């Protein structure tokens, strides 16, 4: 059974940093594109970043470009999200997800993903 387990969330001040991790099991990790999404209270789940199966290609939502970095370690079945220069509007539950889609644009949307983690809370205080 596939499991995606996020960790690394927490409370941080404005301008601080956090590194989220997502450990995957029960799937051939290196054949999946991986993504991070977030959902704030009362809002829809939104795309944050995605990384190709090889790790060579990444895409970011405009508001996090230059501040967040997605990466993966296929030997450890883990995907990361380094978040720097955090802002209050980054506050949300962050989810990692795995996608077998061959259509890039689908990896920018929740429906393009096959498996999801349970989420980890990130709170940025001012």
matplotlib code that plots the C-alpha trace (Angstrom):
import matplotlib.pyplot as plt

x = [0.0, 1.3, 2.2, 3.4, 4.4, 5.2, 7.3, 9.1, 6.2, 5.9, 5.7, 8.2, 8.5, 8.3, 11.5, 12.4, 12.9, 11.6, 12.4, 9.6, 10.2, 8.0, 9.0, 7.3, 6.8, 4.8, 5.5, 8.4, 9.3, 11.7, 8.9, 6.7, 6.7, 6.3, 4.5, 3.8, 0.4, -1.0, -4.4, -5.2, -8.4, -11.4, -9.4, -8.9, -5.8, -3.3, -0.2, 3.2, 5.9, 6.6, 9.7, 10.1, 10.9, 14.6, 14.8, 16.0, 12.9, 11.1, 8.2, 6.9, 3.8, 4.7, 4.4, 7.0, 9.5, 12.9, 11.9, 11.0, 13.1, 11.8, 14.2, 14.2, 16.5, 15.4, 17.8, 15.9, 12.4, 12.1, 11.1, 11.9, 10.6, 13.0, 11.1, 13.0, 11.9, 8.6, 5.6, 2.3, 0.5, 2.5, 0.6, -1.3, -1.3, 1.3, 0.7, 3.0, 1.7, 2.8, 1.9, 2.2, 0.8, 2.8, 1.0, 3.0, 0.1, -1.8, 1.0, 0.0, -3.4, -4.5, -6.4, -3.1, -1.9, -2.5, -1.4, -1.4, 0.1, -1.8, -0.3, 1.8, 0.9, 3.1, 2.4, 4.2, 3.8, 4.3]
y = [0.0, 3.4, 5.8, 9.4, 10.8, 14.5, 16.0, 19.2, 21.6, 24.0, 27.5, 30.0, 33.8, 35.9, 35.7, 32.3, 29.0, 25.4, 22.2, 19.8, 16.2, 13.5, 9.9, 7.5, 3.8, 1.2, 2.6, 2.7, 6.2, 7.0, 6.6, 9.2, 13.0, 14.5, 17.6, 19.9, 21.5, 23.7, 24.5, 27.4, 27.5, 28.3, 28.1, 25.4, 23.3, 25.0, 24.0, 24.9, 23.0, 19.9, 17.9, 15.3, 11.7, 12.3, 15.5, 17.4, 19.5, 21.6, 24.1, 26.5, 28.6, 32.2, 33.4, 31.0, 31.3, 32.3, 31.4, 27.7, 24.8, 21.4, 18.5, 14.7, 11.9, 8.7, 6.6, 7.6, 7.7, 11.2, 14.6, 17.9, 21.4, 24.0, 27.2, 30.4, 34.0, 32.8, 35.1, 35.0, 34.1, 30.9, 29.6, 26.4, 22.7, 21.4, 18.1, 16.0, 14.0, 11.4, 11.5, 9.0, 11.6, 12.1, 15.4, 18.2, 20.7, 18.0, 18.0, 21.6, 20.5, 18.2, 15.9, 15.0, 13.1, 9.5, 9.5, 12.0, 12.4, 13.5, 17.0, 19.0, 22.4, 25.4, 28.6, 31.8, 34.4, 38.1]
z = [0.0, -0.9, 1.8, 1.6, 5.0, 5.3, 8.1, 9.0, 9.4, 12.3, 13.5, 12.1, 12.1, 9.0, 6.9, 8.4, 6.8, 7.0, 5.1, 4.5, 3.7, 2.3, 2.6, 0.1, 0.4, -1.5, -5.0, -7.4, -6.4, -9.2, -11.8, -10.3, -10.6, -7.2, -6.2, -3.2, -2.7, 0.1, 1.5, 3.7, 5.7, 3.5, 0.3, -2.3, -2.5, -4.6, -6.5, -5.0, -6.9, -8.9, -9.8, -12.5, -11.8, -12.5, -10.5, -13.6, -14.2, -11.6, -11.8, -9.3, -8.6, -9.2, -5.6, -4.4, -7.2, -5.8, -2.3, -2.4, -3.8, -4.6, -4.8, -4.5, -3.5, -5.3, -3.3, -0.2, -1.7, -0.4, -1.8, -0.1, -0.1, 1.1, 2.1, 2.6, 3.2, 4.5, 4.5, 6.5, 3.3, 3.1, 6.2, 5.2, 5.4, 2.9, 1.1, -1.0, -3.9, -6.5, -10.1, -13.0, -15.5, -18.7, -19.3, -17.6, -17.2, -15.2, -12.6, -11.8, -10.6, -7.8, -10.3, -11.9, -8.8, -7.8, -4.2, -1.4, 2.1, 5.1, 5.2, 7.6, 9.1, 8.3, 10.2, 9.6, 12.3, 12.0]

ax = plt.figure().add_subplot(projection="3d")
ax.plot(x, y, z, "-o")
ax.set_aspect("equal")
plt.show()
